Amino acid sequence: MISTDSQLAELLPQLQKVDRVAVDTEADSLHCYFEKLCLLQLSFSGRDFLIDPLAPVDLQPLCATLAAREIVLQGADFDLRLLRRSLHFVPQKIFDTVIAARLLGIREFSLASLVQRFFGVALAKGSQKANWAQRPLPETMAKYAMNDTHYLLPLAEKLEEELKTGGRLTWFRQSCQRALEQALVQRVRDPEDAWRIAGSGALSGKSAAVLKTLWHWREDEARKADRPPFHILQNSLLLSAAERFAAGDTLDFRYFSPRRRRTFQAAAKEALRLPEAEWPQPRPRMGTRPSRLVVQKTEDLKQRRDRAATKLEIEPSFISPRSILESIASDQGRSAELRVPWQREILNV
């Protein structure tokens, strides 16, 4: 595990000699409030490395070196967003093995499936709930993490060769560039609607007001404790509590500390005192029913897409999901905005 500046300084000259490096990340969002980068995995020149971003090590020299290399990733979006948020790192060029596999018509494109398909190796399953922030990192977790990048470079070579043979390498490059651009788009949730968790649509009036206030109480408690909100109170219990308080019931979670119990009750009482004018309003219906012409255009595009997908032996949704077909049917001028050149050429629109 590389955890010091001196160890990193020894690695960088080796990294500078290669043009392509496999990268993966591990994050912790199940054990803390703010998601954090816990591990960086690199593979190149037949060697695998683990880098500890939680250690007192300056990773900017690493980012500068990686920026000049092609970064190979398995399903790039999450890793690209995490690296940008955590290290302000944005690569210039990526090779996404998932995009490559889908362009080749491979339907099982998880890393385990691709490694089994191309190398005949069955990767060990890892825990989706593992705490990657723990130190020292258990040997089993370290091995699992290294496997995430160990096969990526030879896998990329095999996929790239098949893309060349099939004449789809240009399509691949276009799709990777679009994936890189989309990962740079900041996803911002409307703070006014953040409290609308799954199931909240069934609540209205006073119940919705209580839910909104209790949701903000839970966020504040989670932030203070540096724990995920569901560690404080699960969504199902939050919904139930809002309904019961609104119905006039008294509610007391015995496993709360005395302080948390008091603030929980106080938040509910605060919501119950709100005048009706301050209760949350139902979310407005989105959009309007498409015209018959748009429906017909969408169906025509879908049929054209499906015929092309059958001929190319790739998933129809990879050419264009139905939602995008509907958008193009409504406004053909959005075609270039929503799709890359190869996707537009296939449907000639």
C-alpha positions in Angstrom: 0.0 0.0 0.0 1.5 3.3 -1.0 0.8 5.8 1.8 3.8 8.2 1.9 5.1 10.9 -0.4 8.4 9.0 -0.7 6.7 5.8 -1.8 4.7 7.7 -4.4 7.8 9.4 -5.7 9.3 6.0 -6.4 6.2 5.0 -8.4 5.8 8.0 -10.6 8.9 7.5 -12.8 7.6 4.0 -13.6 4.2 5.4 -14.5 5.7 8.0 -16.8 7.1 5.2 -19.0 3.7 3.9 -20.0 0.9 5.3 -22.2 -2.0 3.4 -20.7 -2.9 2.6 -17.1 -5.8 0.8 -15.5 -7.5 2.7 -12.7 -10.3 1.8 -10.2 -11.5 3.4 -6.9 -13.2 2.3 -3.7 -15.3 4.7 -1.7 -17.2 4.7 1.6 -20.8 5.9 1.5 -22.2 3.2 3.8 -20.3 4.1 6.9 -20.1 7.9 6.8 -22.2 11.0 5.8 -20.0 12.4 3.2 -18.8 9.9 0.6 -15.1 9.7 0.5 -12.4 8.2 -1.7 -10.8 5.4 0.3 -8.6 3.5 -2.2 -7.0 4.0 -5.6 -6.0 0.9 -7.6 -3.5 1.2 -10.5 -2.2 -1.5 -12.8 0.5 -1.1 -15.5 3.6 -2.9 -16.7 2.2 -6.2 -15.3 2.1 -4.8 -11.7 -0.7 -3.8 -9.4 -0.6 -1.0 -6.9 -2.8 0.2 -4.1 -2.7 3.9 -3.1 -4.1 5.2 0.2 -5.8 8.5 -0.3 -6.7 8.6 3.5 -3.0 8.7 4.4 -1.0 12.0 4.6 0.2 11.8 1.0 0.1 14.5 -1.7 -1.7 12.9 -4.7 -1.5 15.9 -7.0 1.8 14.7 -8.6 0.0 11.4 -9.3 -2.9 13.2 -10.9 -0.6 15.2 -13.1 1.1 12.1 -14.3 -2.2 10.2 -14.9 -3.6 13.2 -16.9 -1.1 12.5 -19.7 -2.1 8.8 -19.9 -5.0 6.9 -21.3 -7.1 5.7 -18.3 -8.7 2.3 -18.6 -11.8 1.8 -16.4 -14.6 -0.6 -16.1 -17.8 1.4 -16.2 -16.2 4.9 -16.0 -19.0 7.2 -14.7 -18.8 6.6 -11.0 -15.0 6.6 -10.8 -14.7 9.7 -13.0 -17.1 11.6 -10.8 -15.5 10.4 -7.6 -12.0 11.3 -8.8 -13.1 14.8 -9.9 -14.9 15.5 -6.6 -12.1 14.1 -4.4 -8.9 15.0 -6.3 -10.1 17.4 -8.9 -8.7 15.0 -11.4 -10.1 14.8 -15.0 -8.3 12.5 -17.5 -7.8 13.6 -21.1 -8.6 10.2 -22.6 -10.4 7.1 -21.3 -11.0 3.5 -22.4 -14.2 2.2 -20.9 -14.3 -1.6 -21.1 -18.1 -1.6 -20.6 -18.6 0.6 -23.6 -16.3 -1.6 -25.7 -18.1 -4.8 -24.6 -21.5 -3.4 -25.4 -20.4 -2.2 -28.8 -19.3 -5.7 -29.5 -22.7 -7.0 -28.6 -21.6 -8.6 -25.4 -24.6 -8.8 -23.1 -22.8 -9.9 -19.9 -20.4 -7.0 -19.3 -19.6 -7.0 -15.6 -15.9 -7.3 -14.8 -16.4 -10.8 -13.5 -18.2 -11.9 -16.7 -15.6 -10.3 -19.0 -12.7 -11.8 -17.2 -14.3 -15.2 -17.3 -15.1 -14.8 -21.0 -11.7 -13.7 -22.1 -9.3 -15.3 -19.6 -11.3 -18.2 -18.1 -10.7 -16.9 -14.6 -13.5 -16.7 -11.9 -13.0 -13.6 -9.8 -13.9 -13.9 -6.1 -17.0 -11.9 -5.1 -16.4 -8.9 -2.9 -18.7 -7.5 -0.2 -20.8 -4.5 -1.4 -21.0 -3.4 2.2 -17.2 -3.5 3.0 -15.8 -0.6 5.0 -12.9 0.5 2.7 -11.9 3.2 5.2 -10.7 0.6 7.7 -6.9 0.4 8.3 -5.0 -1.8 8.1 -6.9 -3.1 5.1 -7.5 -6.8 5.4 -5.6 -8.9 3.0 -8.8 -10.4 1.4 -10.0 -6.9 0.6 -6.7 -5.8 -0.7 -6.6 -8.8 -3.1 -10.2 -8.1 -4.2 -9.3 -4.5 -4.9 -6.2 -5.3 -7.0 -8.3 -7.8 -9.1 -10.4 -4.8 -10.1 -7.5 -3.5 -12.2 -5.3 -6.5 -12.7 -7.1 -7.8 -15.8 -8.1 -4.4 -17.3 -5.1 -3.7 -19.5 -5.1 -7.1 -21.3 -8.8 -7.0 -21.4 -8.7 -3.6 -23.1 -6.2 -5.0 -25.7 -8.5 -7.9 -26.6 -11.6 -5.6 -26.8 -9.7 -3.1 -28.9 -8.6 -5.7 -31.4 -12.2 -6.9 -31.8 -13.4 -3.3 -32.2 -10.8 -2.8 -35.0 -11.8 -6.0 -36.7 -15.4 -5.1 -36.6 -14.8 -1.5 -37.8 -16.2 0.0 -34.6 -13.2 1.6 -33.0 -14.2 5.0 -34.2 -17.7 4.5 -32.6 -15.9 3.4 -29.4 -13.8 6.6 -29.3 -16.8 8.8 -29.8 -18.7 7.0 -27.0 -15.8 7.2 -24.6 -15.4 11.0 -25.3 -19.1 11.5 -24.6 -18.9 9.5 -21.3 -16.0 11.7 -20.3 -17.9 14.8 -21.0 -21.1 13.6 -19.2 -19.1 12.7 -16.1 -18.0 16.4 -15.9 -21.6 17.6 -15.7 -22.5 18.4 -12.1 -25.6 16.6 -10.9 -27.5 19.0 -8.6 -30.7 17.9 -6.8 -33.2 20.6 -6.1 -32.8 21.3 -2.3 -36.5 22.0 -2.1 -37.3 18.5 -3.2 -34.5 16.5 -1.5 -36.8 15.4 1.3 -39.1 13.6 -1.2 -37.9 10.1 -0.6 -39.4 6.9 -2.1 -42.9 6.6 -0.8 -43.3 10.3 0.0 -45.7 10.7 -2.8 -48.4 8.9 -0.8 -48.2 11.6 1.9 -49.9 15.0 1.6 -50.8 17.9 3.8 -49.8 17.7 7.4 -48.1 14.3 6.9 -45.9 15.8 4.2 -45.0 18.7 6.4 -43.9 16.4 9.2 -41.9 14.2 6.8 -40.1 17.2 5.4 -39.1 18.5 8.9 -38.1 15.1 10.1 -36.0 14.5 7.0 -34.1 17.7 7.7 -33.7 16.6 11.3 -32.3 13.3 10.2 -29.8 15.0 7.8 -28.6 17.2 10.6 -28.1 14.2 12.9 -26.3 12.2 10.3 -24.0 15.1 9.5 -23.1 15.6 13.1 -22.5 11.9 13.7 -20.7 11.4 10.3 -23.0 8.5 9.5 -25.3 7.8 6.6 -28.9 9.0 7.2 -30.3 5.5 7.1 -28.1 4.7 10.2 -30.1 7.3 12.1 -33.5 6.3 10.9 -34.5 4.2 7.9 -36.8 5.6 5.3 -39.7 3.3 6.1 -39.6 4.4 9.7 -39.3 8.0 8.7 -42.5 7.7 6.6 -44.3 5.9 9.3 -43.3 8.4 11.9 -44.6 11.3 9.7 -48.0 9.6 9.3 -48.4 8.7 12.9 -47.4 12.2 14.2 -49.8 13.8 11.8 -52.5 11.5 13.0 -51.9 12.6 16.6 -50.1 9.6 17.9 -47.1 9.8 20.2 -44.0 8.1 19.0 -40.8 7.3 20.8 -37.8 5.4 19.5 -36.3 3.8 22.6 -32.9 3.1 20.9 -32.4 6.9 20.4 -30.2 8.6 23.0 -32.1 11.0 25.3 -30.8 14.0 23.4 -31.7 12.5 20.0 -35.2 11.6 21.3 -35.8 15.1 22.5 -34.7 16.7 19.2 -36.8 14.2 17.2 -39.9 15.0 19.2 -39.2 18.7 19.0 -38.8 18.5 15.2 -42.2 16.7 14.9 -43.9 19.3 17.1 -42.4 22.1 15.1 -43.9 20.6 11.9 -47.3 20.1 13.5 -47.4 23.9 14.4 -46.9 24.9 10.8 -49.9 26.7 9.2 -51.6 24.9 6.3 -50.2 27.6 3.9 -46.7 26.3 4.7 -47.4 22.6 4.0 -45.5 21.2 1.0 -47.5 21.2 -2.2 -47.8 18.0 -4.3 -45.1 17.8 -7.0 -46.6 19.1 -10.3 -47.1 16.7 -13.1 -44.1 16.7 -15.5 -44.6 17.4 -19.1 -47.7 16.9 -21.3 -49.0 14.0 -23.2 -47.2 13.7 -26.6 -49.2 14.4 -29.7 -50.2 11.7 -32.1 -47.6 12.9 -34.5 -44.8 12.6 -31.9 -46.0 9.1 -30.9 -45.9 8.0 -34.5 -42.4 9.5 -35.1 -41.2 7.8 -31.9 -42.5 4.4 -33.1 -40.9 4.9 -36.5 -37.6 5.7 -34.9 -37.9 2.7 -32.6 -38.6 0.3 -35.5 -35.6 1.7 -37.4 -33.4 1.4 -34.3 -34.5 -2.2 -33.6 -33.8 -3.3 -37.2 -30.3 -1.7 -37.0 -29.7 -3.3 -33.6 -30.6 -6.7 -35.0 -28.3 -6.3 -37.9 -25.4 -5.0 -35.8 -26.1 -7.5 -33.0 -26.0 -4.9 -30.2 -28.6 -3.9 -27.7 -31.2 -1.5 -29.1 -31.0 0.8 -26.0 -27.3 1.2 -26.6 -28.1 2.9 -30.0 -30.7 5.1 -28.4 -33.0 4.6 -25.3 -36.7 5.2 -25.9 -36.6 8.4 -23.9 -34.1 9.9 -26.3 -36.1 8.7 -29.3 -39.1 10.5 -27.8 -37.0 13.7 -27.4 -35.8 13.6 -30.9 -39.3 12.9 -32.2 -40.4 16.1 -30.4 -37.4 18.1 -31.5 -35.1 16.8 -34.2 -32.7 19.6 -33.5 -31.7 17.9 -30.2 -30.3 14.9 -32.0 -26.7 16.1 -32.0 -27.0 17.1 -28.3 -28.3 13.7 -27.2 -26.3 11.3 -29.3 -22.8 10.8 -30.7 -22.2 10.7 -34.4 -22.3 6.9 -34.9 -25.7 6.7 -33.2 -27.0 9.5 -35.5 -25.6 7.9 -38.6 -27.3 4.6 -37.9 -30.7 6.1 -37.7 -29.9 8.8 -40.2 -31.4 11.5 -38.0 
